[in-house]
Amino acid sequence: MILPAERLREGDALLVVDVQNDFCPGGALPIPGGDEVVPVVNRWIAAAHAQGRPIYLSRDWHPLHHPSFSAAGGDWPVHCVQDTPGAAFHPDLLCPPGAEVVCKGVRFDEDQLSAFHETGLARQLRRQGVRRLWVGGLALDVCVLRTVLDALREGFAVVVLARACRAVDAKAGRQALMEMERAGAAVLLED
């Protein structure tokens, strides 16, 4: 097994997508096995931090009456409402000093599934000289998928950390991996 520290290079950054309480068992919108990504992601966070590579943690940070909620005509139950325990990162997730938090899903007029959707993330990554992103998190078939596709459109190379992701639906997760590969992402199957 090649360790994360042996894979990360100059120009790399780590992007961890939405590893929040509401997406883990017991949360408002639990992804099956969502908490199982934490040890895998933590190995990557520790390696990136030790090497001084940029680390980004995205989170859904919804206002109370967000348009993605079923009560407002959206597809999802109420989840990750700003300043609630459900919106907090999983308690075991490493959040080292210097890690940047990217808030998404804050708009009142539309959802923001991608960590790149009107967050300024692409510009910030370019300022830091990032050329390649290593991406893991939740959910593989929703926010990870949209984030990876947007990262590729922005011109970044992307490696998807498959073992650091879980899907809402297993079949949709497999399809998401294929779609990301077709779009140009590399998929790393081991951790």
Backbone as CSV, one residue per row, in Angstrom:
resi,resn,N_x,N_y,N_z,CA_x,CA_y,CA_z,C_x,C_y,C_z
1,MET,0.850,-1.192,0.000,0.000,0.000,0.000,0.892,1.251,0.000
2,ILE,0.592,2.166,-0.885,1.312,3.443,-0.922,0.578,4.414,-0.008
3,LEU,1.301,5.017,0.911,0.697,5.909,1.891,0.367,7.265,1.277
4,PRO,-0.627,7.981,1.868,-0.969,9.311,1.344,0.235,10.237,1.230
5,ALA,1.122,10.199,2.217,2.282,11.108,2.198,3.184,10.845,0.999
6,GLU,3.158,9.615,0.481,3.983,9.273,-0.673,3.322,9.668,-1.990
7,ARG,2.063,10.015,-1.940,1.329,10.385,-3.150,1.239,11.893,-3.353
8,LEU,1.171,12.633,-2.252,0.993,14.083,-2.338,2.257,14.754,-2.848
9,ARG,2.080,15.736,-3.729,3.197,16.441,-4.349,2.967,17.949,-4.288
10,GLU,3.994,18.685,-4.644,3.874,20.139,-4.790,2.751,20.439,-5.784
11,GLY,1.907,21.397,-5.470,0.787,21.744,-6.342,-0.481,20.968,-6.042
12,ASP,-0.441,20.094,-5.025,-1.615,19.321,-4.634,-2.346,19.992,-3.480
13,ALA,-3.640,19.729,-3.379,-4.440,20.124,-2.223,-5.441,19.015,-1.952
14,LEU,-5.901,18.964,-0.729,-6.919,17.993,-0.318,-8.233,18.729,-0.134
15,LEU,-9.302,18.160,-0.691,-10.645,18.719,-0.544,-11.560,17.651,0.030
16,VAL,-12.028,17.871,1.248,-12.918,16.942,1.939,-14.325,17.538,1.882
17,VAL,-15.245,16.777,1.301,-16.590,17.277,1.024,-17.586,16.808,2.090
18,ASP,-18.129,17.736,2.849,-19.344,17.567,3.649,-19.343,16.384,4.615
19,VAL,-18.270,16.172,5.335,-18.261,15.108,6.351,-18.846,15.709,7.627
20,GLN,-20.178,15.795,7.632,-20.942,16.484,8.665,-21.873,15.510,9.379
21,ASN,-22.249,15.869,10.593,-23.070,14.983,11.416,-24.366,14.567,10.746
22,ASP,-25.033,15.483,10.065,-26.322,15.135,9.449,-26.189,14.111,8.329
23,PHE,-24.988,13.925,7.785,-24.779,12.943,6.720,-24.227,11.619,7.255
24,CYS,-24.088,11.517,8.564,-23.580,10.298,9.199,-24.720,9.602,9.940
25,PRO,-24.540,8.342,10.317,-25.604,7.632,11.041,-26.114,8.440,12.232
26,GLY,-27.444,8.501,12.349,-28.081,9.288,13.395,-28.405,10.709,12.974
27,GLY,-27.923,11.132,11.815,-28.175,12.481,11.332,-29.495,12.598,10.593
28,ALA,-29.825,13.801,10.180,-31.092,14.079,9.501,-31.149,13.482,8.098
29,LEU,-30.001,13.308,7.464,-29.937,12.782,6.095,-28.745,11.813,6.017
30,PRO,-28.838,10.692,6.752,-27.675,9.813,6.869,-27.351,9.074,5.571
31,ILE,-26.077,9.076,5.238,-25.572,8.301,4.106,-25.097,6.976,4.685
32,PRO,-25.504,5.848,4.101,-25.070,4.564,4.652,-23.544,4.503,4.784
33,GLY,-23.077,4.238,6.005,-21.646,4.159,6.255,-20.928,5.486,6.175
34,GLY,-21.654,6.588,6.269,-21.026,7.905,6.131,-19.884,8.133,7.099
35,ASP,-20.020,7.643,8.315,-18.963,7.828,9.306,-17.723,6.986,9.007
36,GLU,-17.858,5.984,8.142,-16.718,5.115,7.810,-15.646,5.833,6.999
37,VAL,-15.968,6.977,6.440,-14.957,7.722,5.673,-13.979,8.450,6.584
38,VAL,-14.359,8.687,7.830,-13.563,9.546,8.701,-12.133,9.034,8.891
39,PRO,-11.901,7.755,9.241,-10.508,7.314,9.410,-9.676,7.426,8.129
40,VAL,-10.301,7.167,6.995,-9.586,7.255,5.714,-9.242,8.709,5.422
41,VAL,-10.230,9.577,5.539,-10.014,11.002,5.297,-8.962,11.552,6.261
42,ASN,-9.016,11.119,7.515,-8.067,11.624,8.510,-6.621,11.286,8.148
43,ARG,-6.390,10.118,7.559,-5.026,9.780,7.129,-4.539,10.782,6.075
44,TRP,-5.422,11.153,5.157,-5.067,12.119,4.122,-4.883,13.508,4.709
45,ILE,-5.748,13.883,5.637,-5.616,15.198,6.272,-4.295,15.282,7.026
46,ALA,-3.973,14.235,7.778,-2.717,14.242,8.548,-1.513,14.348,7.625
47,ALA,-1.533,13.608,6.521,-0.413,13.646,5.569,-0.301,15.020,4.916
48,ALA,-1.437,15.570,4.482,-1.419,16.888,3.841,-0.936,17.956,4.822
49,HIS,-1.409,17.882,6.046,-1.003,18.865,7.058,0.492,18.772,7.334
50,ALA,0.996,17.547,7.469,2.426,17.357,7.751,3.304,17.909,6.635
51,GLN,2.791,17.863,5.398,3.561,18.350,4.252,3.291,19.825,3.931
52,GLY,2.380,20.427,4.660,2.047,21.826,4.389,1.219,22.013,3.127
53,ARG,0.513,20.964,2.700,-0.359,21.077,1.531,-1.686,21.726,1.955
54,PRO,-2.310,22.499,1.089,-3.594,23.112,1.434,-4.668,22.059,1.690
55,ILE,-5.484,22.317,2.702,-6.594,21.440,3.063,-7.860,22.283,3.073
56,TYR,-8.863,21.799,2.375,-10.163,22.464,2.324,-11.231,21.492,2.801
57,LEU,-12.112,21.987,3.656,-13.237,21.210,4.167,-14.508,21.933,3.755
58,SER,-15.292,21.324,2.867,-16.551,21.976,2.497,-17.651,21.500,3.433
59,ARG,-18.668,22.333,3.549,-19.821,21.965,4.367,-21.077,22.592,3.797
60,ASP,-22.163,21.826,3.886,-23.475,22.422,3.677,-23.725,23.334,4.864
61,TRP,-24.224,24.526,4.605,-24.412,25.523,5.662,-25.706,26.268,5.365
62,HIS,-26.805,25.504,5.448,-28.089,25.993,4.945,-28.789,26.955,5.902
63,PRO,-29.418,27.990,5.343,-30.362,28.773,6.148,-31.582,27.898,6.460
64,LEU,-32.334,28.289,7.438,-33.450,27.471,7.932,-34.477,27.147,6.851
65,HIS,-34.714,28.085,5.943,-35.743,27.876,4.908,-35.079,27.721,3.543
66,HIS,-34.194,26.754,3.443,-33.419,26.577,2.211,-34.260,25.932,1.117
67,PRO,-34.057,26.323,-0.154,-34.876,25.785,-1.244,-34.650,24.298,-1.525
68,SER,-33.590,23.693,-1.003,-33.374,22.256,-1.223,-34.228,21.399,-0.294
69,PHE,-34.834,22.010,0.721,-35.633,21.256,1.688,-37.006,20.928,1.110
70,SER,-37.497,19.753,1.432,-38.784,19.305,0.877,-39.922,20.270,1.215
71,ALA,-39.879,20.898,2.378,-40.931,21.856,2.748,-40.964,23.045,1.804
72,ALA,-39.845,23.325,1.127,-39.771,24.448,0.179,-39.823,23.945,-1.262
73,GLY,-40.181,22.661,-1.441,-40.276,22.100,-2.782,-39.009,21.411,-3.263
74,GLY,-38.020,21.294,-2.391,-36.765,20.650,-2.764,-36.808,19.145,-2.603
75,ASP,-35.646,18.527,-2.781,-35.548,17.062,-2.789,-35.159,16.446,-1.453
76,TRP,-34.786,17.250,-0.471,-34.160,16.700,0.730,-34.885,17.119,1.995
77,PRO,-34.798,16.289,3.043,-35.304,16.742,4.344,-34.407,17.868,4.883
78,VAL,-34.892,18.549,5.889,-34.102,19.606,6.516,-32.806,18.994,7.043
79,HIS,-31.674,19.609,6.687,-30.373,19.090,7.108,-29.340,20.215,7.095
80,CYS,-28.308,20.055,7.903,-27.150,20.966,7.928,-27.565,22.433,8.012
81,VAL,-28.500,22.713,8.911,-28.917,24.096,9.127,-27.812,24.812,9.906
82,GLN,-27.499,26.008,9.465,-26.412,26.798,10.060,-26.455,26.792,11.587
83,ASP,-25.281,26.595,12.189,-25.101,26.678,13.639,-25.892,25.638,14.428
84,THR,-26.221,24.500,13.798,-26.858,23.400,14.520,-25.858,22.254,14.647
85,PRO,-26.068,21.352,15.611,-25.170,20.196,15.733,-25.100,19.356,14.456
86,GLY,-26.183,19.267,13.714,-26.182,18.483,12.480,-25.271,19.055,11.408
87,ALA,-25.065,20.360,11.433,-24.206,21.005,10.439,-22.732,20.927,10.813
88,ALA,-22.436,20.542,12.049,-21.040,20.465,12.494,-20.320,19.323,11.783
89,PHE,-19.019,19.473,11.633,-18.225,18.372,11.101,-18.297,17.196,12.070
90,HIS,-18.132,15.983,11.534,-18.107,14.790,12.383,-17.096,15.024,13.500
91,PRO,-17.419,14.651,14.728,-16.533,14.989,15.850,-15.135,14.369,15.762
92,ASP,-14.991,13.289,15.017,-13.675,12.657,14.892,-12.875,13.156,13.690
93,LEU,-13.476,14.020,12.879,-12.775,14.541,11.707,-11.667,15.498,12.138
94,LEU,-10.463,15.274,11.638,-9.360,16.186,11.929,-9.598,17.524,11.228
95,CYS,-9.456,18.588,11.965,-9.575,19.941,11.406,-8.339,20.714,11.847
96,PRO,-7.209,20.502,11.166,-5.959,21.113,11.618,-5.958,22.629,11.426
97,PRO,-5.111,23.312,12.187,-4.977,24.758,11.993,-4.586,25.042,10.545
98,GLY,-5.193,26.056,9.986,-4.894,26.420,8.607,-5.819,25.794,7.583
99,ALA,-6.588,24.775,7.981,-7.562,24.196,7.042,-8.634,25.246,6.760
100,GLU,-8.981,25.375,5.493,-9.991,26.360,5.082,-11.363,25.690,5.010
101,VAL,-12.373,26.363,5.506,-13.743,25.861,5.452,-14.479,26.580,4.327
102,VAL,-15.086,25.793,3.443,-15.846,26.328,2.310,-17.325,26.090,2.604
103,CYS,-18.083,27.164,2.772,-19.517,27.046,3.043,-20.290,27.085,1.735
104,LYS,-21.177,26.128,1.568,-22.022,26.089,0.373,-23.455,25.832,0.802
105,GLY,-24.362,25.993,-0.146,-25.766,25.819,0.200,-26.304,26.961,1.042
106,VAL,-25.716,28.134,0.888,-26.115,29.281,1.701,-27.115,30.192,0.995
107,ARG,-27.300,29.967,-0.288,-28.187,30.857,-1.053,-29.653,30.580,-0.730
108,PHE,-30.464,31.605,-0.853,-31.903,31.459,-0.623,-32.657,31.137,-1.907
109,ASP,-31.974,31.235,-3.070,-32.678,31.069,-4.338,-32.322,29.796,-5.091
110,GLU,-31.277,29.074,-4.650,-30.906,27.834,-5.324,-29.980,27.025,-4.438
111,ASP,-29.842,25.747,-4.767,-28.926,24.901,-4.018,-27.526,25.038,-4.600
112,GLN,-26.543,24.700,-3.813,-25.148,24.716,-4.243,-24.555,23.366,-3.846
113,LEU,-24.669,22.385,-4.727,-24.174,21.052,-4.414,-22.657,20.974,-4.507
114,SER,-22.073,21.766,-5.362,-20.632,21.750,-5.583,-19.916,22.745,-4.675
115,ALA,-18.757,22.338,-4.173,-17.923,23.248,-3.378,-17.380,24.399,-4.223
116,PHE,-17.548,24.319,-5.541,-17.085,25.383,-6.443,-18.186,26.358,-6.834
117,HIS,-19.440,26.025,-6.570,-20.565,26.817,-7.042,-20.653,28.136,-6.259
118,GLU,-20.118,29.191,-6.869,-20.179,30.545,-6.333,-19.599,30.661,-4.922
119,THR,-18.496,29.947,-4.689,-17.831,30.018,-3.386,-16.471,30.704,-3.458
120,GLY,-15.950,30.911,-4.656,-14.618,31.488,-4.793,-13.496,30.475,-4.641
121,LEU,-13.839,29.206,-4.516,-12.825,28.181,-4.267,-11.811,28.078,-5.401
122,ALA,-12.263,28.093,-6.637,-11.327,27.948,-7.766,-10.285,29.060,-7.749
123,ARG,-10.707,30.271,-7.512,-9.775,31.405,-7.468,-8.771,31.240,-6.331
124,GLN,-9.250,30.820,-5.179,-8.367,30.626,-4.027,-7.332,29.534,-4.308
125,LEU,-7.760,28.430,-4.915,-6.831,27.343,-5.239,-5.759,27.826,-6.211
126,ARG,-6.162,28.585,-7.203,-5.183,29.108,-8.169,-4.180,30.034,-7.483
127,ARG,-4.669,30.873,-6.568,-3.773,31.767,-5.824,-2.725,30.977,-5.048
128,GLN,-3.096,29.789,-4.611,-2.176,28.959,-3.838,-1.317,28.054,-4.726
129,GLY,-1.492,28.160,-6.033,-0.691,27.346,-6.940,-1.126,25.901,-7.028
130,VAL,-2.358,25.624,-6.654,-2.862,24.249,-6.698,-3.176,23.865,-8.135
131,ARG,-2.719,22.689,-8.515,-2.995,22.147,-9.847,-3.766,20.832,-9.795
132,ARG,-3.637,20.122,-8.657,-4.312,18.828,-8.542,-5.002,18.732,-7.191
133,LEU,-6.248,18.220,-7.223,-7.038,18.032,-6.016,-7.234,16.547,-5.731
134,TRP,-7.107,16.191,-4.479,-7.463,14.872,-3.977,-8.783,15.063,-3.239
135,VAL,-9.831,14.332,-3.632,-11.179,14.608,-3.138,-11.797,13.367,-2.520
136,GLY,-12.371,13.540,-1.341,-13.156,12.502,-0.679,-14.280,13.145,0.084
137,GLY,-15.238,12.343,0.540,-16.316,12.879,1.365,-17.670,12.321,1.026
138,LEU,-18.691,13.133,1.331,-20.084,12.712,1.245,-20.896,13.734,0.435
139,ALA,-21.802,13.290,-0.279,-22.089,11.943,-0.740,-21.516,11.801,-2.153
140,LEU,-20.966,10.626,-2.403,-20.285,10.356,-3.661,-21.150,10.688,-4.871
141,ASP,-22.428,10.335,-4.810,-23.320,10.492,-5.959,-24.043,11.831,-6.000
142,VAL,-23.717,12.728,-5.079,-24.361,14.046,-5.076,-23.272,15.127,-5.025
143,CYS,-22.878,15.545,-3.842,-21.965,16.691,-3.713,-20.537,16.383,-4.145
144,VAL,-20.053,15.163,-3.902,-18.718,14.821,-4.384,-18.709,14.838,-5.905
145,LEU,-19.707,14.222,-6.510,-19.811,14.197,-7.977,-19.806,15.610,-8.545
146,ARG,-20.673,16.458,-8.050,-20.777,17.825,-8.585,-19.484,18.619,-8.360
147,THR,-18.867,18.416,-7.212,-17.615,19.115,-6.904,-16.509,18.680,-7.853
148,VAL,-16.387,17.386,-8.072,-15.334,16.864,-8.954,-15.546,17.351,-10.381
149,LEU,-16.769,17.284,-10.872,-17.027,17.732,-12.244,-16.713,19.217,-12.407
150,ASP,-17.067,20.018,-11.412,-16.754,21.445,-11.476,-15.245,21.695,-11.392
151,ALA,-14.556,20.928,-10.555,-13.099,21.079,-10.460,-12.442,20.792,-11.802
152,LEU,-12.903,19.759,-12.479,-12.362,19.425,-13.798,-12.654,20.542,-14.797
153,ARG,-13.871,21.084,-14.761,-14.234,22.181,-15.664,-13.368,23.413,-15.402
154,GLU,-12.957,23.577,-14.149,-12.098,24.711,-13.783,-10.637,24.470,-14.161
155,GLY,-10.334,23.275,-14.677,-8.985,23.000,-15.153,-8.064,22.305,-14.161
156,PHE,-8.596,21.867,-13.040,-7.777,21.151,-12.073,-7.750,19.661,-12.405
157,ALA,-6.602,19.034,-12.195,-6.550,17.580,-12.206,-7.200,17.105,-10.908
158,VAL,-7.886,15.965,-10.967,-8.603,15.472,-9.786,-8.351,13.991,-9.609
159,VAL,-8.085,13.614,-8.360,-8.041,12.212,-7.961,-9.141,12.010,-6.933
160,VAL,-10.063,11.096,-7.207,-11.150,10.780,-6.289,-10.687,9.654,-5.377
161,LEU,-10.765,9.882,-4.090,-10.389,8.879,-3.093,-11.614,8.013,-2.811
162,ALA,-11.798,6.957,-3.597,-13.032,6.172,-3.556,-13.326,5.614,-2.168
163,ARG,-12.312,5.178,-1.453,-12.546,4.612,-0.115,-12.856,5.683,0.921
164,ALA,-12.660,6.930,0.568,-12.975,8.046,1.448,-14.312,8.670,1.067
165,CYS,-15.136,7.928,0.335,-16.447,8.415,-0.103,-17.514,7.356,0.195
166,ARG,-18.718,7.808,0.404,-19.884,6.936,0.484,-21.005,7.615,-0.291
167,ALA,-21.897,6.779,-0.831,-22.984,7.278,-1.672,-24.332,7.154,-0.969
168,VAL,-25.261,7.998,-1.377,-26.641,7.859,-0.922,-27.179,6.517,-1.409
169,ASP,-26.856,6.177,-2.654,-27.319,4.944,-3.290,-26.105,4.255,-3.922
170,ALA,-25.914,2.972,-3.605,-24.711,2.261,-4.070,-24.602,2.238,-5.593
171,LYS,-25.707,1.971,-6.283,-25.677,1.936,-7.749,-25.339,3.311,-8.312
172,ALA,-25.959,4.337,-7.756,-25.665,5.703,-8.206,-24.212,6.069,-7.901
173,GLY,-23.668,5.539,-6.819,-22.273,5.786,-6.495,-21.334,5.189,-7.533
174,ARG,-21.630,3.970,-7.973,-20.810,3.348,-9.028,-20.912,4.140,-10.322
175,GLN,-22.111,4.597,-10.648,-22.304,5.409,-11.850,-21.561,6.738,-11.733
176,ALA,-21.560,7.314,-10.533,-20.857,8.586,-10.320,-19.358,8.417,-10.553
177,LEU,-18.789,7.317,-10.054,-17.359,7.070,-10.284,-17.063,6.959,-11.776
178,MET,-17.925,6.261,-12.503,-17.712,6.129,-13.956,-17.841,7.487,-14.645
179,GLU,-18.817,8.281,-14.231,-19.003,9.606,-14.836,-17.795,10.499,-14.573
180,MET,-17.269,10.446,-13.367,-16.095,11.268,-13.046,-14.879,10.812,-13.846
181,GLU,-14.716,9.506,-14.002,-13.596,8.992,-14.809,-13.739,9.413,-16.263
182,ARG,-14.952,9.308,-16.796,-15.183,9.729,-18.191,-14.868,11.209,-18.362
183,ALA,-15.126,11.998,-17.336,-14.865,13.442,-17.414,-13.380,13.768,-17.253
184,GLY,-12.573,12.792,-16.838,-11.129,13.024,-16.743,-10.518,12.851,-15.370
185,ALA,-11.335,12.527,-14.361,-10.780,12.315,-13.023,-10.128,10.945,-12.948
186,ALA,-9.116,10.842,-12.111,-8.550,9.537,-11.758,-9.281,9.066,-10.515
187,VAL,-9.483,7.755,-10.385,-10.137,7.192,-9.212,-9.146,6.268,-8.522
188,LEU,-8.868,6.572,-7.275,-7.975,5.760,-6.466,-8.841,4.819,-5.633
189,LEU,-8.719,3.524,-5.874,-9.590,2.558,-5.227,-9.094,2.108,-3.861
190,GLU,-7.783,2.188,-3.630,-7.273,1.837,-2.290,-7.039,3.130,-1.527
191,ASP,-6.810,2.993,-0.228,-6.582,4.208,0.565,-5.126,4.291,0.963
